[in-house]
Amino acid sequence: MRILFTIPHYFSGSATAAHGSERGAAESRAKIIRLCIASLHQTFSESQGLLDGRRKWIHPANSDLAASIAIALCTTGDSHLVSHLTDCDFAHIRTNAEPRLLGFECQNVLRDNIGDYDYYVYLEDDLRITDGIFFAKLAWFNAQFGDDALLQPNRFELSAGLPACKIYIDGNLRDPTISPGLQRVDEQPRLDAEALGCRIAFERVDNPHSGCFFLNAAQFEHWAAQPDFAVPSARFWGPLESAATLGIMQNFRAYKPARENAAFLEVEHLDRRYIGRTVHPVAGRPVTGQWT
């Protein structure tokens, strides 16, 4: 299997900006990006082994799941941290795009490589994937429900300390008027199937945003042929969110694993925007109820 990952990367270092790509210290932000890139090699490439203490040898591991991966890190101008990433394996794609439209440049990179890969991926630079059967799950989903359906992972944050907590951060949109103009969640709103001895449910959701998308070759060829492909837009909340989500929700029936089995397909958000800032877990109490 061949997978192309495109990652938009922008950094300005502003202390007051809303998005992680626009705030904070350079080294702390670079650490997040290194974790993102490293996770792709560690989880999907052949860079995995099993220690054999008796023979003092390292055997290949996960060879049946490993893929040939390529990572394209797309930047604009000099507003990036590539000089902090010299230990990372990726291709640096330089552009002159407006910073908030950089995600649409990633779509162009994907289209430039049409026909060369089995999966075409867009991934924000603060996400980490550690599930070795992530793409096997995607392939299983499309074998069950067809390529008109697209499965999005649930994005979560973990608490940095105690109490230990996990929060899925992409629930219903604050503005309920946005989604109905872009998708029909009432069309086949729920799917379910048997997997690994469990009944797994998937739902059309008000907010299919996960900061990423994963399309197989047939799905990508279909979308890349549409007139809206790679056309900059801010119709889904803003341009950053639209680059990740607008096209897939308009051209496919986008699903996420239902809340009762949210972990079936998930990605970690490394820039903790919610947990510890607006969501404050309390030891000994369930993580439910009102948040600020």
Helices and strands as residue ranges (DSSP letters): E 2-8, G 20-22, H 26-44, E 49-52, E 57-60, E 68-76, G 82-84, E 91-95, G 99-101, H 102-112, E 119-123, E 127-128, H 134-145, E 149-151, E 154-158, E 166-168, G 179-181, E 190-195, E 198-204, E 212-216, H 217-224, H 239-251, E 253-257, G 259-264, E 266-269
